[in-house]
Amino acid sequence: MKKILLVEDDPNLGLLLQDYLQLKGKFDVILCKDGEEGLRAFTKQTYDLLILDVMMPKKDGFTLGKEIRKINGHIPIIFATAKGMIEDKTQAFNLGGDDYITKPFRIEELLLRINALLKRANNSEKQEEEKQTIFKIGHYVFDYTSQLITINNVQQKLSTKEAELLRLLCLRKNEVLTREEALLNIWHDDNYFNGRSMDVFLSKIRKYLREDPSVEIINVHGRGYKLLID
């Protein structure tokens, strides 16, 4: 489920948008009532998209967007405002906004814009992931193409499945890689027997990485696995 941060000072509109997007769009929507609360929420969790009202107390949406861009230069941002002046639209895009919607707007239109931005962001992520083949894992170097892990000039050859699984863990390092995502990406089926097979491969990968105590693959109960690198 994609997570959206919605910062809107109008409580009625905020709750309406939150309910609609959670019901129709099936998003997890966190609602904040002003820019300062929005910035605090952004720094505490990971989001997939932001919707920022421009005219807000304490910290306006443009200021909030500018501060967020210093932290994260890629997350999609939609600015929403009652103003429709070209100067405001120009400022929104100059600050790194990805889209701009003028109030009053139809919620269905907002949903379409959200889905379009998330699809574009997802495609960009996939393109970047496809390019990366060399990963630094603590003191290890993992070459996905050659299927080799190297530490202190000692190499360990991986099987194809081991290399694919380790690559997914590296792409999600310090984040949860769900069992379903791993099984569907590598085995194309998340049945019980493939799950047991994956557990065996994980045990082998853990052994390959045991020389560096700063590297650990942990089980996240009920969800999947996480590659932790200090």
C-alpha positions in Angstrom: 0.0 0.0 0.0 1.4 3.4 -1.0 1.7 6.0 1.7 0.7 9.6 1.1 1.4 12.6 3.3 -1.5 15.1 3.0 -0.9 18.5 4.5 -4.1 20.6 4.4 -5.3 23.2 6.9 -9.0 22.9 6.1 -10.1 20.1 8.4 -13.3 19.3 6.4 -11.4 19.1 3.0 -8.5 17.2 4.7 -10.7 14.5 6.1 -12.7 14.3 2.9 -9.6 13.8 0.8 -8.1 11.3 3.3 -11.3 9.2 3.4 -11.7 9.2 -0.4 -8.1 8.3 -1.2 -8.0 5.6 1.4 -11.3 4.1 0.2 -11.0 4.6 -3.6 -7.3 4.8 -4.1 -6.5 2.3 -1.4 -3.7 4.5 -0.1 -2.5 4.9 3.5 -3.0 8.7 4.0 -1.4 10.6 6.9 -3.2 14.0 7.4 -1.4 17.0 8.9 -3.1 20.4 9.6 -0.1 22.8 9.0 3.4 22.9 7.5 5.3 22.5 10.7 3.3 19.3 11.6 3.8 18.1 8.0 7.6 18.5 8.2 7.7 16.6 11.5 5.6 13.8 10.0 7.8 13.6 6.9 11.0 13.2 8.9 9.5 10.3 11.0 8.2 8.0 8.2 8.8 7.1 4.6 6.2 8.3 2.0 5.6 7.6 -1.6 3.9 11.0 -2.5 3.1 14.3 -0.9 0.1 16.6 -1.3 0.8 20.1 0.1 -1.7 22.9 0.4 0.0 26.2 -0.3 -1.9 28.6 1.9 -1.3 27.3 5.4 -0.5 28.7 8.9 2.9 28.4 10.6 4.6 27.2 7.4 3.2 27.6 3.9 3.2 24.8 1.3 6.0 26.3 -0.8 8.3 26.7 2.2 7.5 23.2 3.3 8.2 21.8 -0.2 11.5 23.6 -0.4 12.6 22.2 2.9 11.5 18.7 1.9 13.4 18.9 -1.4 16.6 19.5 0.6 15.9 16.1 2.4 14.5 14.2 -0.6 15.0 15.3 -4.2 12.9 12.6 -5.8 9.6 12.1 -3.9 6.6 13.2 -6.0 5.0 16.4 -4.7 1.6 17.9 -5.7 0.9 21.5 -4.7 -2.7 22.4 -4.1 -3.9 26.0 -3.8 -6.9 28.3 -4.3 -4.7 30.5 -6.5 -4.5 29.9 -10.2 -2.0 32.6 -11.2 0.8 31.6 -13.5 3.4 33.0 -11.0 2.2 30.4 -8.4 2.4 27.6 -10.9 5.9 28.7 -11.9 7.0 28.8 -8.3 5.6 25.4 -7.6 7.6 23.8 -10.4 10.7 25.8 -9.6 10.6 24.5 -6.1 10.7 20.9 -7.4 7.0 20.2 -7.5 5.8 17.5 -9.9 2.2 18.7 -10.3 -0.1 21.5 -9.4 -3.8 21.5 -8.8 -6.1 24.5 -8.3 -9.0 24.5 -5.8 -11.8 23.8 -6.1 -10.9 20.5 -7.9 -12.7 17.2 -8.4 -11.3 14.5 -6.1 -11.4 12.1 -9.1 -8.9 14.4 -10.9 -6.6 14.4 -8.0 -6.6 10.6 -7.9 -5.8 10.4 -11.6 -2.8 12.8 -11.0 -1.6 10.8 -8.0 -1.7 7.5 -10.0 0.1 9.0 -12.9 2.9 10.4 -10.7 3.3 7.1 -8.8 3.4 5.2 -12.1 6.1 7.5 -13.4 8.1 7.3 -10.2 7.8 3.5 -10.1 9.1 3.3 -13.7 12.1 5.5 -12.9 12.9 3.4 -9.8 12.9 0.2 -11.9 15.1 1.8 -14.6 17.6 2.8 -11.9 17.5 -0.7 -10.3 18.1 -2.4 -13.6 21.3 -0.4 -14.1 22.9 -1.2 -10.8 25.0 -4.4 -10.7 27.7 -3.6 -8.1 26.8 -3.3 -4.4 28.8 -2.4 -1.3 27.7 -4.5 1.6 29.8 -3.5 4.6 33.3 -4.8 3.8 31.9 -7.0 1.0 31.6 -6.1 -2.7 28.8 -7.9 -4.5 29.0 -8.2 -8.3 25.5 -9.3 -9.4 26.5 -9.8 -13.0 29.5 -12.1 -12.1 27.5 -13.6 -9.2 30.5 -13.0 -6.8 30.9 -11.7 -3.3 34.4 -10.5 -2.5 36.0 -9.7 0.9 39.7 -9.3 1.5 40.4 -10.6 -2.0 38.5 -13.8 -1.2 35.7 -14.6 -3.6 32.5 -16.6 -3.1 30.5 -17.7 -6.1 26.8 -17.5 -5.8 24.1 -19.5 -7.6 21.7 -17.5 -9.8 18.9 -17.6 -7.2 21.2 -16.6 -4.4 22.5 -13.6 -6.5 18.9 -12.5 -7.4 17.8 -12.7 -3.8 20.9 -10.8 -2.5 20.4 -8.2 -5.1 16.8 -7.6 -4.0 18.0 -7.3 -0.4 20.6 -4.8 -1.4 18.1 -2.7 -3.3 15.9 -2.6 -0.2 18.8 -2.4 2.3 17.7 -1.3 5.8 14.1 -1.7 4.6 11.7 -4.7 4.6 11.8 -7.0 1.6 8.5 -8.8 1.8 8.4 -12.6 1.2 5.8 -12.1 -1.5 7.9 -9.6 -3.4 11.0 -11.8 -3.3 9.1 -15.0 -4.3 7.2 -13.3 -7.2 10.3 -11.5 -8.5 12.5 -14.6 -8.4 10.3 -17.7 -8.5 7.2 -16.0 -10.1 5.1 -17.9 -7.6 4.7 -17.4 -3.8 3.7 -21.0 -3.0 4.8 -22.9 0.1 7.5 -24.9 -1.6 9.2 -21.9 -3.2 9.1 -20.2 0.2 10.9 -23.1 1.8 13.5 -23.0 -1.0 14.0 -19.3 -0.5 14.7 -19.9 3.3 17.5 -22.3 2.3 19.1 -19.7 0.0 18.8 -17.1 2.7 20.6 -19.3 5.2 23.5 -19.7 2.7 23.7 -16.0 2.0 23.9 -15.3 5.8 26.9 -17.7 6.0 28.6 -15.9 3.1 28.2 -12.6 4.9 29.2 -13.7 8.4 32.8 -12.3 8.2 31.5 -8.8 8.7 29.6 -8.3 12.0 28.2 -5.0 10.7 26.1 -6.9 8.1 23.0 -8.8 9.2 19.9 -10.3 7.5 17.1 -10.4 10.0 13.6 -11.8 9.8 10.7 -9.3 10.2 7.9 -11.3 11.7 4.9 -11.7 9.5 6.4 -9.5 6.7 9.8 -10.7 5.3 13.5 -9.8 5.7 15.7 -6.9 6.1 19.4 -6.5 5.2 20.9 -4.3 7.9 24.2 -2.5 7.3 25.7 -0.3 10.0 
